[in-house]
Amino acid sequence: MKTSKSQQEQTRRNLIRTAVDLITEKGYDATTMKQIARDAGIGDATIYKYFPSKEKILLAYYELCIDITIEVVQETPGWEEFTLQEKLQRLVDALLELLLGDREFVEITRDIFGKSPLLMMRDNMPGQQTLKQEIISLLEEAEQRGDISPCDFKNLIGGLFGDYLFAVIAYWLKDESEEFSNTTQLVDMTLAILVMALKSGIVNKVTELASFMLRNQLSRIMQNGSGLLEMVKLVQNGLGRGLGDAR
């Protein structure tokens, strides 16, 4: 009997959840596709109709998390009245809240992605297109309201935000502060810097530099974490003064 799309999606999500639990318990290498299929209650061969490899299940986990996060934030009471910074902050917070229950699994995947960097190339990044379109939409709304200056690089910023999110996750995994307060502070300050740059119009002038820094430096710096909050504070203060002078 042919399964419906909703049944297929349910099976897909069940496989992802089963894989997360098994990999967390047994480790990535010790978990097989056959084990995942049997624990999920499907045939050994059926799993390959959904995922050709364990790596694809890892990517699908993050893609699903991005989809759920966007659904959650859009249902936030008063969402339409939020400022751009508040919406971006809510998006990041909602994703980290969702990942918290699977933090051990997320740490395992970080190590796997570190050994296979091609998995995290821009075109392969899970949820990249969905997230990109959401960020572009938020930027367009803010631009129409006059909250930010006209920006010619919304498409690029939308793409870079995925890099930013995964860098934040890497920092969060190393954060030992109480209730991850350092991560909260870092996200708040970096998003404030982004919004200030968008308001000032400076983004149009330095986009090429920003692209280089984000793609090649941000992830490395965030994973290290040493002195990062102090550096971000300096940037935020400097940009804030510059924006004040421009007014």
N, C-alpha and C positions, 0 to 999 in steps of 0.2 A: 504494500500500500504506500502511495506517495505521501511524504510528509509535507506539511504546510510550512510556509516561511517562518511562522511564529514558533513551530516545533523545532525547526532547524536552528533558529536563534537560541531557543532554550537549551538545546543540546550543545551548541557552541559555548554558551556561557557556563554550562555545567562542566564541560571539558576544561575550560580555563580555570574554574574554581578548583576542580579536582587536581589539576596540575600544580596550582599554587600550593595547595595543602601537602601534596606528596613531595614536591621539591623542597618545601620548608622543612619537612620532617626528615627526609632521606638524603637531601642534597641533589644537585642538578645531575651529576654524572650517574648517580645510583638510581635515578628515576628513568624508567623506560616508557616509550610510547605505549607498549602493551599494558603496562601497569596502569597508566592513566586511563586507557580505554576501559579496562576491566573494572576499575574503581568507579568509573563514570557510568558503568552499566551498559556499554555498547560493545559491538564486536571489535576484535583486534584490527581488522582492516578498515572498519568504518571511520576510525579517527582520522585516517589519511584523506578522507573526503572533505574534512574540515581544516586540518593542519598537516602540511607535508613534513614538518619537523618540530622538535621541541623549541627551537629558536623562534619559530613562527608563533608558537603559543605565548612566549614571553612578550613578543611585540603586540600580540592581540590583547594581552592583559592591559598594557598601557593605553592602547587604542580605546578599549572599553572604558577605562578609567577616565580618559579625556571626554568621551561621549557622556558618561554619567555626570561628570563634573559640570559640563556645560548645561545639562538639563537641570541640575540642582541649582546653579546660580541664577538661571533664568526664572526659577520659581521662587526666588528670594523675595519676601514682602518688600515693596517699595523699590524694587530693582530699577525701574525706569527713572526714578528720581536720584539714583546714585550718581556721583561724579565719576569721571573716567578713572581716576586713581582708586576710588572705592570699588568700582567694578573689577578692575584688574586685581586688586588686593583680595577681594572676595573669591575670585577665580583661583588664585594661588592657594589661599587658605583652604578652600573646598577640596582641592586636589590632595593637599597634604593630609587633610582629615581623612580622606578616603584611603590613602595609602598607609595611614598609621597602623591599622589592624594587620597589614601585611608587611610591616617594616623589615622583618627578617628576610622575607622573600625579595623585597626590593633591593636589599643589600646584596643578596646573592646575584640578582640580575645585573647589578652594577659591575660586579667582578667579571661576569660573563661578557658584558658589552665592552669592558675594558680590554679583554683578550681578543675581541672581534669587532674592532672599530667600524668596519664596513656596515655593521648592523645599524649604526647610529648616524650614517650619512644622511644628509638632508632629505633625500627622496625616500629613505627607508624609515625615517623617524615615525613611530606610531602616533596616529591621530594628528599628524602634521597638517594635512589639508583642512580638516574640521576645525582645528584650533586656529589656523591661519585665517580662515573665513570669519570666525568669531571675533578675532582681534581687529580685523579690517572693519567689520561692522561697527564695533565699539568706537573705533577711530573716526569713522564717517559720521556717527551720531554726535560725537563730541565736536567735530568740525562744524557740523550744521548748526549746533547750538552756540557756536562761537566760543566754546571753552578752550579750544586750541587753535593755533594759527593754521592756515591752509598748509597741508602737507603733501608733497609730491611722492612720498615714499611709503605710503601706507602698506603697499604690497610687501615691500622689503621688511618693514617693521613686523608685519604679521608673521612672516617666515622666521625672523630672528627670535620672536617671542617663544617659539618652541625650544630653541637652544637655551634661552634664558630659564625656562621652566625646568629642563633637565639638569641645568647647572645648579639651580636652587635645590632640587632633590638631592644632588650629590653633597651639597653643603649641609642640608638637613640631616643626612645620614651620619655625618660626623659631629653634629651638634650635641654636646653633652650638657648644655645649659638647662636650667629648670624650665620645664614645659616648652622647650625649644625657643626660648625668648630671644636668643641671638639670631635665629632664622627669621623670626617675626620682625625684629628690628632691621635686619638686612633687607628683607623684602620691602618693608615700608619705605626705607630710605632710597633703595634703587628705583622703585616705582615712582617715588616723588621726583627723583632726578629725571626720569623719562618724561613725566608729565610737564615738569618745568621746561625741559628742552623743547617739547612740543608746543607749549604756550609761547615760548620766545621765538619760535621759528628757526632755531639754530639747527634743528634736525636736517633741514634742507641743505645746510651748508657743510655739515660734517658727516653725512650719512656713510660715505665710503670709509672714513676712518672708524666710525662706530661699527660698521659691518666687520671690518678686519679685527677689531678688538674683541667683539662678542664671539665671533666664530673661532678665533685662535687663542684667546687669552682667558675669557671669562670662566669657562669650565675648569681650566687648570687652577686659576686663582681661587675659585670657590671651593674646590676640593681640598686645597691647601688650607685656606681659611686664616692663615696667620696674618694679623694686622689688617684684615679685609674691612672690618667695620670702621676702623679709623680712617682708612683710605676713602671709603664711600662717604663718610661724614665730611671730609675735606672737599670732595667733589660737589656734594650737595650744598654746602655752605658757599662755595665759590660760585656755583651756578645761580644760587638764590640771590647773591649780591649782584650778579650780572643782570639778572632779570629785573631786580629792583632799580638798578641804574637806568635800564632801558625804558622804564616807565617814567 
